[in-house]
Amino acid sequence: MYAIIETGGKQVRVGQGDVVRVEKLAAEVGQTVTFDRVLALSREDGQLVVGKPVVAGARAVGKVLAQARGPKILVFKYKSKVNYRRRQGHRQPYTRVQIEQIEA
């Protein structure tokens, strides 16, 4: 059984017991989070239920494992024929979540 959820403007395929990386959530480590925007749901018998736009009554429940930041990405700015060069770094925050159950 798996579900396709939407969080942080992205779609993620999750199954029970999966550990996924999603955009930063406002939750502490150890807290339980609920994803209500389930776009599609595969049941135990193999039937696929697609929502319009979400599946009514379906949700995925997970536990927050960590709040962390991704690897540093360097951003360069450059303009030719001018002494203009800039370098800037960025680390995107994310949340690691373990999916505990999918409710239909």
Backbone as CSV, one residue per row, in Angstrom:
resi,resn,N_x,N_y,N_z,CA_x,CA_y,CA_z,C_x,C_y,C_z
1,MET,0.850,-1.177,0.000,0.000,0.000,0.000,0.892,1.235,0.000
2,TYR,0.600,2.154,-0.906,1.354,3.397,-0.951,0.418,4.555,-1.246
3,ALA,0.923,5.765,-1.036,0.148,6.969,-1.300,1.058,8.009,-1.938
4,ILE,0.457,8.900,-2.693,1.180,10.049,-3.234,0.634,11.268,-2.508
5,ILE,1.514,11.909,-1.723,1.093,13.061,-0.929,1.711,14.326,-1.498
6,GLU,1.109,15.444,-1.159,1.635,16.741,-1.566,2.013,17.519,-0.314
7,THR,3.257,17.969,-0.259,3.725,18.774,0.856,4.833,19.700,0.371
8,GLY,4.761,20.935,0.772,5.775,21.898,0.370,5.801,22.168,-1.117
9,GLY,4.662,21.998,-1.794,4.601,22.242,-3.222,5.175,21.116,-4.059
10,LYS,5.510,19.997,-3.428,6.080,18.860,-4.146,5.237,17.616,-3.883
11,GLN,5.323,16.651,-4.784,4.600,15.390,-4.626,5.603,14.301,-4.263
12,VAL,5.235,13.489,-3.265,6.130,12.457,-2.761,5.369,11.136,-2.682
13,ARG,5.967,10.059,-3.185,5.372,8.724,-3.066,5.872,8.113,-1.764
14,VAL,4.947,7.722,-0.895,5.311,7.184,0.414,4.612,5.854,0.641
15,GLY,5.270,5.011,1.396,4.710,3.744,1.827,4.914,3.625,3.328
16,GLN,4.276,2.659,3.933,4.389,2.489,5.367,5.817,2.077,5.719
17,GLY,6.436,2.804,6.649,7.808,2.534,7.065,8.860,3.303,6.291
18,ASP,8.482,4.019,5.236,9.440,4.788,4.441,9.938,6.000,5.213
19,VAL,11.190,6.368,4.961,11.759,7.596,5.500,11.927,8.548,4.325
20,VAL,11.247,9.693,4.374,11.266,10.643,3.270,11.799,11.986,3.740
21,ARG,12.309,12.741,2.773,12.829,14.079,3.022,11.870,15.071,2.392
22,VAL,11.254,15.937,3.199,10.289,16.907,2.695,10.745,18.310,3.071
23,GLU,10.113,19.305,2.466,10.409,20.687,2.828,10.188,20.881,4.322
24,LYS,10.882,21.833,4.907,10.852,22.017,6.360,9.427,22.188,6.884
25,LEU,9.108,21.402,7.918,7.817,21.473,8.588,7.994,22.111,9.958
26,ALA,6.956,22.774,10.436,7.001,23.405,11.760,6.629,22.367,12.811
27,ALA,7.536,21.434,13.074,7.305,20.377,14.057,8.635,20.015,14.702
28,GLU,8.569,19.631,15.956,9.768,19.235,16.690,10.099,17.772,16.409
29,VAL,11.334,17.396,16.701,11.758,16.009,16.537,10.963,15.137,17.509
30,GLY,10.396,14.046,16.999,9.592,13.144,17.812,8.095,13.397,17.715
31,GLN,7.703,14.544,17.181,6.280,14.846,17.032,5.680,14.064,15.869
32,THR,4.368,13.925,15.901,3.635,13.265,14.829,3.062,14.324,13.891
33,VAL,3.219,14.098,12.593,2.670,15.013,11.589,1.689,14.238,10.715
34,THR,0.683,14.953,10.229,-0.341,14.349,9.385,-0.353,15.049,8.035
35,PHE,-0.320,14.263,6.980,-0.394,14.792,5.622,-1.793,14.496,5.106
36,ASP,-2.624,15.539,4.992,-4.011,15.379,4.566,-4.185,15.432,3.055
37,ARG,-3.234,16.031,2.357,-3.359,16.155,0.904,-2.815,14.900,0.221
38,VAL,-3.644,13.857,0.173,-3.300,12.606,-0.499,-3.891,12.669,-1.903
39,LEU,-3.035,12.697,-2.910,-3.478,12.844,-4.291,-3.890,11.512,-4.907
40,ALA,-3.224,10.436,-4.509,-3.552,9.102,-5.021,-3.246,8.085,-3.932
41,LEU,-3.972,6.960,-3.986,-3.841,5.951,-2.944,-3.963,4.575,-3.582
42,SER,-2.991,3.725,-3.313,-3.042,2.346,-3.785,-3.453,1.471,-2.610
43,ARG,-4.530,0.742,-2.777,-5.043,-0.091,-1.681,-4.339,-1.449,-1.651
44,GLU,-4.652,-2.232,-0.622,-4.029,-3.548,-0.447,-4.330,-4.491,-1.608
45,ASP,-5.540,-4.392,-2.186,-5.911,-5.290,-3.281,-5.389,-4.825,-4.638
46,GLY,-4.578,-3.760,-4.666,-3.990,-3.278,-5.905,-4.811,-2.226,-6.616
47,GLN,-5.960,-1.861,-6.080,-6.810,-0.847,-6.704,-6.216,0.537,-6.454
48,LEU,-6.150,1.343,-7.498,-5.628,2.694,-7.400,-6.779,3.683,-7.337
49,VAL,-6.791,4.520,-6.300,-7.821,5.546,-6.140,-7.153,6.894,-6.381
50,VAL,-7.655,7.636,-7.353,-7.107,8.945,-7.690,-8.089,10.002,-7.233
51,GLY,-7.590,11.025,-6.540,-8.453,12.074,-6.011,-8.753,13.150,-7.033
52,LYS,-9.765,13.948,-6.726,-10.164,15.075,-7.584,-10.301,16.323,-6.733
53,PRO,-9.331,17.024,-6.327,-7.896,16.793,-6.491,-7.291,15.906,-5.396
54,VAL,-7.987,15.698,-4.265,-7.448,14.840,-3.207,-8.425,13.709,-2.912
55,VAL,-7.919,12.630,-2.334,-8.754,11.493,-1.950,-9.437,11.854,-0.631
56,ALA,-10.760,11.793,-0.608,-11.521,12.189,0.579,-11.283,11.193,1.715
57,GLY,-10.946,11.726,2.892,-10.776,10.909,4.083,-9.441,10.201,4.198
58,ALA,-8.583,10.311,3.214,-7.282,9.634,3.269,-6.240,10.559,3.874
59,ARG,-5.305,9.948,4.609,-4.215,10.731,5.180,-3.045,9.814,5.483
60,ALA,-1.873,10.412,5.552,-0.661,9.693,5.918,-0.138,10.299,7.213
61,VAL,0.216,9.439,8.145,0.696,9.882,9.458,2.161,9.495,9.577
62,GLY,2.991,10.455,10.008,4.418,10.189,10.132,4.995,10.793,11.392
63,LYS,6.218,10.384,11.695,6.928,10.864,12.869,8.178,11.598,12.408
64,VAL,8.423,12.784,12.971,9.574,13.595,12.588,10.836,12.982,13.197
65,LEU,11.804,12.655,12.333,13.062,12.081,12.802,14.130,13.137,12.998
66,ALA,14.178,14.137,12.105,15.239,15.144,12.193,14.843,16.403,11.442
67,GLN,15.384,17.511,11.910,15.324,18.788,11.195,16.765,19.086,10.798
68,ALA,17.032,19.222,9.509,18.407,19.395,9.058,18.454,20.332,7.856
69,ARG,19.672,20.527,7.355,19.867,21.338,6.161,20.648,20.534,5.135
70,GLY,20.340,20.776,3.884,20.970,20.053,2.792,22.389,20.532,2.543
71,PRO,23.029,19.990,1.514,24.402,20.401,1.195,24.442,21.835,0.672
72,LYS,25.592,22.458,0.827,25.739,23.839,0.377,25.771,23.899,-1.149
73,ILE,24.979,24.807,-1.691,24.943,25.057,-3.127,25.530,26.443,-3.338
74,LEU,26.534,26.545,-4.203,27.168,27.823,-4.478,26.491,28.495,-5.658
75,VAL,26.177,29.767,-5.491,25.533,30.567,-6.530,26.538,31.625,-6.976
76,PHE,26.872,31.631,-8.272,27.817,32.605,-8.811,27.082,33.638,-9.632
77,LYS,27.478,34.903,-9.479,26.968,35.975,-10.331,28.169,36.581,-11.043
78,TYR,28.025,36.815,-12.342,29.139,37.296,-13.148,28.614,38.153,-14.286
79,LYS,29.268,39.278,-14.500,28.960,40.121,-15.645,30.252,40.354,-16.404
80,SER,30.194,40.107,-17.702,31.407,40.216,-18.505,31.803,41.682,-18.719
81,LYS,33.071,41.891,-18.919,33.679,43.198,-19.226,33.564,44.199,-18.087
82,VAL,33.089,43.757,-16.938,32.995,44.608,-15.755,33.609,43.806,-14.616
83,ASN,34.230,44.473,-13.695,34.824,43.746,-12.572,33.717,43.420,-11.557
84,TYR,32.780,42.557,-11.954,31.648,42.190,-11.097,31.594,40.674,-10.955
85,ARG,31.956,40.213,-9.788,31.897,38.781,-9.492,31.415,38.627,-8.060
86,ARG,30.389,37.816,-7.880,29.839,37.580,-6.544,29.678,36.080,-6.335
87,ARG,29.880,35.651,-5.128,29.681,34.243,-4.782,28.835,34.183,-3.523
88,GLN,27.826,33.344,-3.573,26.888,33.251,-2.466,26.560,31.778,-2.234
89,GLY,26.380,31.376,-0.969,26.052,29.994,-0.654,24.638,29.885,-0.110
90,HIS,24.066,28.676,-0.233,22.711,28.443,0.270,22.595,26.990,0.713
91,ARG,21.935,26.773,1.861,21.633,25.420,2.345,20.142,25.353,2.615
92,GLN,19.448,24.465,1.893,17.997,24.352,2.001,17.631,23.531,3.230
93,PRO,16.770,24.052,4.117,16.331,23.255,5.268,15.310,22.197,4.848
94,TYR,15.349,21.052,5.521,14.402,19.978,5.237,14.076,19.231,6.519
95,THR,13.058,18.384,6.446,12.624,17.571,7.569,12.607,16.112,7.129
96,ARG,13.212,15.233,7.932,13.147,13.792,7.668,11.978,13.224,8.451
97,VAL,11.087,12.526,7.732,9.871,11.986,8.334,9.784,10.491,8.024
98,GLN,9.436,9.702,9.058,9.176,8.285,8.843,7.671,8.094,8.836
99,ILE,7.162,7.511,7.752,5.725,7.288,7.598,5.335,6.074,8.444
100,GLU,4.423,6.286,9.390,4.005,5.204,10.292,2.784,4.457,9.773
101,GLN,1.819,5.190,9.211,0.646,4.514,8.668,-0.028,5.368,7.617
102,ILE,-0.753,4.676,6.735,-1.547,5.335,5.695,-2.990,4.923,5.929
103,GLU,-3.846,5.910,6.146,-5.257,5.638,6.429,-6.083,6.010,5.213
104,ALA,-6.983,5.112,4.832,-7.846,5.362,3.678,-9.206,5.840,4.100
